[in-house]
Structures are given as structure tokens and as C-alpha cells.
């Protein structure tokens, strides 16, 4: 059982790494020079429907799963 959790843990860690590497950096100087100082743009309102929004959601989900698996494996509840 512990071996299965360890394998899932490694797979989740690799997927989380890849998802984070696919995201663009968020440089505040770059955004303000292109879009101005307004925070309410069409892109910011519809960000959830874009690739970047999907990557942010995937990052959140895999990070939560990674943390839960870390706690379960560190508590040594599985025998």
C-alpha cells in the first residue's frame, strides 16, 4: 500500500513540476507597460477560460494533492 502511495506521490510531483514550468512569469513591469494601470481588462475577466487559467487551476489541484500525500506518507499511517 505504501509503495502505491509513493509511486502516486512521485507522479504527482512530476506533473506539478511540468505544470508550473509551462506557466508564464508574471512581471509587474511588463504588464503595466502593455496594458496600462487598469486592472479590469477583458483578459483579466475571462482568464479562467484561457490556457493560463487552466494551468493555474491544475497547479492548485496538484499542489493540494501533493501536500496531502506528503502528510499521509510522513505520518506513516500506511503499513
DSSP file (Angstrom, degrees, kcal/mol; ACC not computed):
  #  RESIDUE AA STRUCTURE BP1 BP2  ACC     N-H-->O    O-->H-N    N-H-->O    O-->H-N    TCO  KAPPA ALPHA  PHI   PSI    X-CA   Y-CA   Z-CA
    1    1 A X     >        0   0    0      0, 0.0     4,-1.9     0, 0.0     5,-0.2   0.000 360.0 360.0 360.0 -43.5    0.0    0.0    0.0
    2    2 A X  H  >  +     0   0    0      1,-0.2     4,-2.3     2,-0.2     5,-0.2   0.872 360.0  55.6 -65.6 -35.1    2.8    2.4    0.9
    3    3 A X  H  > S+     0   0    0      2,-0.2     4,-2.3     1,-0.2    -1,-0.2   0.901 106.2  50.8 -63.0 -40.9    4.6    1.6   -2.4
    4    4 A X  H  > S+     0   0    0      1,-0.2     4,-2.4     2,-0.2    -1,-0.2   0.919 111.0  47.9 -63.5 -43.3    1.4    2.6   -4.3
    5    5 A X  H  X S+     0   0    0     -4,-1.9     4,-2.4     1,-0.2    -1,-0.2   0.875 110.8  52.2 -65.3 -36.5    1.2    5.9   -2.5
    6    6 A X  H  X S+     0   0    0     -4,-2.3     4,-2.2     2,-0.2    -2,-0.2   0.904 109.9  48.0 -66.3 -40.8    4.9    6.5   -3.1
    7    7 A X  H  X S+     0   0    0     -4,-2.3     4,-2.2     2,-0.2    -2,-0.2   0.923 113.1  47.4 -65.4 -44.0    4.5    5.9   -6.8
    8    8 A X  H  X S+     0   0    0     -4,-2.4     4,-2.7     1,-0.2    -2,-0.2   0.888 110.3  54.5 -62.5 -38.8    1.5    8.2   -7.0
    9    9 A X  H  X S+     0   0    0     -4,-2.4     4,-2.2     2,-0.2    -2,-0.2   0.907 109.2  46.6 -61.4 -44.3    3.4   10.8   -5.0
   10   10 A X  H  X S+     0   0    0     -4,-2.2     4,-2.2     2,-0.2    -1,-0.2   0.903 112.8  49.5 -66.5 -41.4    6.3   10.8   -7.5
   11   11 A X  H  X S+     0   0    0     -4,-2.2     4,-2.5     2,-0.2    -2,-0.2   0.916 111.5  48.6 -64.1 -43.4    3.9   11.0  -10.4
   12   12 A X  H  X S+     0   0    0     -4,-2.7     4,-2.6     1,-0.2    -2,-0.2   0.893 110.3  52.3 -63.7 -39.7    2.1   14.0   -8.8
   13   13 A X  H  X S+     0   0    0     -4,-2.2     4,-2.0     2,-0.2    -1,-0.2   0.906 111.1  46.7 -63.1 -41.9    5.4   15.7   -8.1
   14   14 A X  H  X S+     0   0    0     -4,-2.2     4,-2.2     2,-0.2    -2,-0.2   0.915 113.4  47.8 -66.9 -42.9    6.5   15.3  -11.7
   15   15 A X  H  X S+     0   0    0     -4,-2.5     4,-2.6     1,-0.2    -2,-0.2   0.912 111.1  51.5 -64.4 -42.0    3.2   16.6  -13.1
   16   16 A X  H  X S+     0   0    0     -4,-2.6     4,-2.2     1,-0.2    -1,-0.2   0.900 109.6  50.5 -61.4 -41.4    3.2   19.5  -10.7
   17   17 A X  H  X S+     0   0    0     -4,-2.0     4,-2.1     2,-0.2    -1,-0.2   0.923 112.0  46.6 -62.4 -45.1    6.7   20.4  -11.9
   18   18 A X  H  X S+     0   0    0     -4,-2.2     4,-1.5     2,-0.2    -2,-0.2   0.911 111.7  50.6 -65.2 -42.8    5.7   20.3  -15.5
   19   19 A X  H  X S+     0   0    0     -4,-2.6     4,-0.6     1,-0.2    -1,-0.2   0.898 111.4  48.3 -63.5 -40.7    2.6   22.3  -15.0
   20   20 A X  H >< S+     0   0    0     -4,-2.2     3,-0.9     1,-0.2    -1,-0.2   0.897 109.6  52.7 -67.1 -39.2    4.5   25.0  -13.1
   21   21 A X  H 3< S+     0   0    0     -4,-2.1    -1,-0.2     1,-0.2    -2,-0.2   0.776 102.9  58.8 -68.6 -25.1    7.2   25.2  -15.8
   22   22 A X  H 3< S+     0   0    0     -4,-1.5    -1,-0.2    -3,-0.1    -2,-0.2   0.670  88.6  95.6 -75.6 -16.5    4.5   25.7  -18.5
   23   23 A X  S << S-     0   0    0     -3,-0.9     2,-0.2    -4,-0.6    29,-0.0  -0.425  77.2-119.4 -77.5 150.3    3.2   28.9  -16.8
   24   24 A X        -     0   0    0     -2,-0.1     2,-0.1     1,-0.1    -1,-0.1  -0.540  31.2-104.7 -82.3 152.9    4.4   32.3  -17.9
   25   25 A X        -     0   0    0     -2,-0.2     2,-0.7     1,-0.1    -1,-0.1  -0.435  24.5-133.8 -72.8 153.3    6.2   34.6  -15.4
   26   26 A X        +     0   0    0     -2,-0.1     2,-0.7     4,-0.0     3,-0.1  -0.772  27.1 178.1-114.3  86.5    4.2   37.5  -14.0
   27   27 A X     >  -     0   0    0     -2,-0.7     4,-1.8     1,-0.2     3,-0.3  -0.791  19.5-154.4 -88.8 116.4    6.4   40.5  -14.2
   28   28 A X  H  > S+     0   0    0     -2,-0.7     4,-1.9     1,-0.2     5,-0.2   0.821  93.4  55.3 -63.7 -30.1    4.5   43.5  -13.0
   29   29 A X  H  > S+     0   0    0      2,-0.2     4,-1.6     1,-0.2    -1,-0.2   0.892 107.5  50.0 -67.6 -38.2    6.6   46.0  -15.0
   30   30 A X  H  > S+     0   0    0     -3,-0.3     4,-1.3     1,-0.2     5,-0.2   0.916 112.0  46.1 -66.7 -44.4    5.8   44.1  -18.2
   31   31 A X  H  X S+     0   0    0     -4,-1.8     4,-2.6     1,-0.2     5,-0.3   0.893 112.3  49.8 -67.8 -40.8    2.0   44.0  -17.6
   32   32 A X  H  X S+     0   0    0     -4,-1.9     4,-1.1     1,-0.2    -1,-0.2   0.832 109.1  52.0 -71.3 -30.2    1.8   47.7  -16.6
   33   33 A X  H  < S+     0   0    0     -4,-1.6    -1,-0.2    -5,-0.2    -2,-0.2   0.825 118.7  35.5 -75.5 -29.0    3.7   48.9  -19.7
   34   34 A X  H  < S+     0   0    0     -4,-1.3    -2,-0.2     2,-0.1    -3,-0.1   0.905 130.5  27.0 -87.9 -47.2    1.5   47.0  -22.1
   35   35 A X  H  < S-     0   0    0     -4,-2.6     3,-0.5     1,-0.3    -3,-0.2   0.498 100.2-129.8 -98.6  -4.5   -2.0   47.2  -20.5
   36   36 A X     <  -     0   0    0     -4,-1.1    -1,-0.3    -5,-0.3    -2,-0.1  -0.463  47.8 -55.5  83.6-164.3   -1.7   50.4  -18.6
   37   37 A X  S    S+     0   0    0     -2,-0.1     2,-0.3    -4,-0.1    -1,-0.2   0.498  98.2 113.1 -95.0  -3.6   -2.6   50.7  -14.9
   38   38 A X        -     0   0    0     -3,-0.5     3,-0.0     1,-0.1    -3,-0.0  -0.524  45.8-168.1 -73.3 130.4   -6.2   49.4  -15.3
   39   39 A X  S    S+     0   0    0     -2,-0.3     2,-1.0     1,-0.1    -1,-0.1   0.603  70.5  80.3 -90.6 -13.6   -6.8   46.0  -13.6
   40   40 A X        +     0   0    0      4,-0.1     2,-0.3     3,-0.0    -1,-0.1  -0.771  60.7 143.9 -98.5  91.7  -10.1   45.5  -15.2
   41   41 A X     >  -     0   0    0     -2,-1.0     4,-1.7     1,-0.1     5,-0.2  -0.769  63.2-107.7-120.4 169.2   -9.5   44.2  -18.7
   42   42 A X  H  > S+     0   0    0     -2,-0.3     4,-1.7     1,-0.2    -1,-0.1   0.899 120.4  51.4 -61.5 -40.6  -11.3   41.7  -20.9
   43   43 A X  H  4 S+     0   0    0      1,-0.2    -1,-0.2     2,-0.2     7,-0.1   0.905 108.2  49.9 -65.9 -41.4   -8.4   39.3  -20.4
   44   44 A X  H >4 S+     0   0    0      1,-0.2     3,-0.5     2,-0.2    -1,-0.2   0.832 111.5  49.3 -69.0 -29.5   -8.5   39.5  -16.6
   45   45 A X  H 3< S+     0   0    0     -4,-1.7     3,-0.3     1,-0.2    -1,-0.2   0.831 120.2  35.8 -75.3 -31.7  -12.3   39.0  -16.6
   46   46 A X  T >< S+     0   0    0     -4,-1.7     3,-1.3     1,-0.2    -1,-0.2   0.037  79.6 117.1-109.7  24.8  -12.0   35.9  -18.8
   47   47 A X  G X   +     0   0    0     -3,-0.5     3,-1.7     1,-0.3     6,-0.7   0.814  66.6  65.6 -64.5 -30.7   -8.8   34.5  -17.6
   48   48 A X  G 3  S+     0   0    0     -3,-0.3    -1,-0.3     1,-0.3    -2,-0.1   0.752  98.6  54.8 -64.4 -22.4  -10.4   31.3  -16.3
   49   49 A X  G <  S+     0   0    0     -3,-1.3    -1,-0.3     4,-0.1    -2,-0.2   0.441  97.4  83.2 -90.7   0.2  -11.2   30.3  -19.9
   50   50 A X  S <> S-     0   0    0     -3,-1.7     4,-1.9    -4,-0.2     5,-0.1  -0.420  92.3-104.8 -99.5 175.4   -7.7   30.6  -21.1
   51   51 A X  H  > S+     0   0    0      1,-0.2     4,-2.4     2,-0.2     5,-0.2   0.886 121.2  53.8 -64.8 -39.5   -4.7   28.2  -21.1
   52   52 A X  H  > S+     0   0    0      1,-0.2     4,-2.1     2,-0.2    -1,-0.2   0.883 107.3  50.8 -64.8 -38.0   -3.1   30.2  -18.3
   53   53 A X  H  > S+     0   0    0     -6,-0.7     4,-2.1     2,-0.2    -1,-0.2   0.903 110.4  49.5 -64.6 -41.0   -6.3   29.9  -16.2
   54   54 A X  H  X S+     0   0    0     -4,-1.9     4,-2.6    -7,-0.2    -2,-0.2   0.909 110.0  50.9 -63.7 -42.2   -6.3   26.2  -16.7
   55   55 A X  H  X S+     0   0    0     -4,-2.4     4,-2.3     1,-0.2    -1,-0.2   0.873 108.9  51.6 -64.8 -36.2   -2.7   25.9  -15.7
   56   56 A X  H  X S+     0   0    0     -4,-2.1     4,-2.1     2,-0.2    -1,-0.2   0.911 111.1  47.5 -65.6 -41.4   -3.3   27.9  -12.5
   57   57 A X  H  X S+     0   0    0     -4,-2.1     4,-2.5     2,-0.2    -2,-0.2   0.922 112.4  48.9 -65.0 -43.3   -6.2   25.6  -11.6
   58   58 A X  H  X S+     0   0    0     -4,-2.6     4,-2.8     1,-0.2     5,-0.3   0.891 109.5  52.9 -63.1 -39.1   -4.1   22.5  -12.3
   59   59 A X  H  X S+     0   0    0     -4,-2.3     4,-2.2     1,-0.2    -1,-0.2   0.923 110.3  47.7 -61.1 -44.2   -1.3   23.9  -10.2
   60   60 A X  H  X S+     0   0    0     -4,-2.1     4,-2.1     2,-0.2    -2,-0.2   0.932 114.0  46.4 -62.9 -46.3   -3.7   24.4   -7.3
   61   61 A X  H  X S+     0   0    0     -4,-2.5     4,-2.3     1,-0.2    -2,-0.2   0.941 115.5  44.2 -63.5 -48.9   -5.2   20.9   -7.6
   62   62 A X  H  X S+     0   0    0     -4,-2.8     4,-2.3     1,-0.2    -1,-0.2   0.835 111.6  54.2 -69.2 -31.0   -1.9   19.1   -7.9
   63   63 A X  H  X S+     0   0    0     -4,-2.2     4,-2.4    -5,-0.3    -1,-0.2   0.912 109.7  47.3 -66.5 -41.8   -0.3   21.2   -5.1
   64   64 A X  H  X S+     0   0    0     -4,-2.1     4,-2.5     2,-0.2    -2,-0.2   0.928 113.7  47.2 -64.6 -44.7   -3.1   20.2   -2.7
   65   65 A X  H  X S+     0   0    0     -4,-2.3     4,-2.6     1,-0.2     5,-0.2   0.899 111.7  52.2 -62.4 -40.2   -2.8   16.6   -3.7
   66   66 A X  H  X S+     0   0    0     -4,-2.3     4,-2.1     2,-0.2    -2,-0.2   0.913 110.7  46.6 -62.4 -43.8    0.9   16.8   -3.2
   67   67 A X  H  X S+     0   0    0     -4,-2.4     4,-2.3     2,-0.2    -2,-0.2   0.915 112.4  49.7 -66.0 -43.0    0.6   18.3    0.3
   68   68 A X  H  X S+     0   0    0     -4,-2.5     4,-2.5     1,-0.2    -2,-0.2   0.928 112.5  47.3 -62.5 -44.3   -2.0   15.7    1.3
   69   69 A X  H  X S+     0   0    0     -4,-2.6     4,-2.6     1,-0.2     5,-0.2   0.874 109.5  54.7 -64.8 -36.1    0.2   12.8    0.1
   70   70 A X  H  X S+     0   0    0     -4,-2.1     4,-2.1    -5,-0.2    -2,-0.2   0.921 110.7  45.2 -61.9 -43.7    3.2   14.3    1.8
   71   71 A X  H  X S+     0   0    0     -4,-2.3     4,-2.0     2,-0.2    -2,-0.2   0.923 113.5  49.2 -66.6 -44.0    1.4   14.4    5.1
   72   72 A X  H  X>S+     0   0    0     -4,-2.5     5,-1.1     1,-0.2     4,-0.6   0.918 114.8  44.7 -63.1 -43.1    0.0   10.9    4.7
   73   73 A X  H  <5S+     0   0    0     -4,-2.6     3,-0.3     1,-0.2    -1,-0.2   0.839 113.3  50.4 -71.4 -31.4    3.4    9.5    3.8
   74   74 A X  H  <5S+     0   0    0     -4,-2.1    -1,-0.2    -5,-0.2    -2,-0.2   0.811 105.5  55.4 -77.3 -28.6    5.2   11.3    6.6
   75   75 A X  H  <5S-     0   0    0     -4,-2.0    -1,-0.2    -5,-0.2    -2,-0.2   0.635 100.2-137.9 -76.9 -12.5    2.8   10.2    9.3
   76   76 A X  T  <5 +     0   0    0     -4,-0.6    -3,-0.1    -3,-0.3    -2,-0.1   0.896  52.4 146.5  57.3  44.2    3.5    6.6    8.3
   77   77 A X      < +     0   0    0     -5,-1.1     2,-0.4   -75,-0.0    -4,-0.1   0.702  50.0  81.1 -79.0 -20.8   -0.2    5.6    8.6
   78   78 A X              0   0    0     -6,-0.4     0, 0.0     1,-0.1     0, 0.0  -0.712 360.0 360.0 -91.2 134.2    0.3    3.1    5.7
   79   79 A X              0   0    0     -2,-0.4    -1,-0.1   -77,-0.0    -2,-0.0   0.381 360.0 360.0-121.4 360.0    1.7   -0.2    6.6
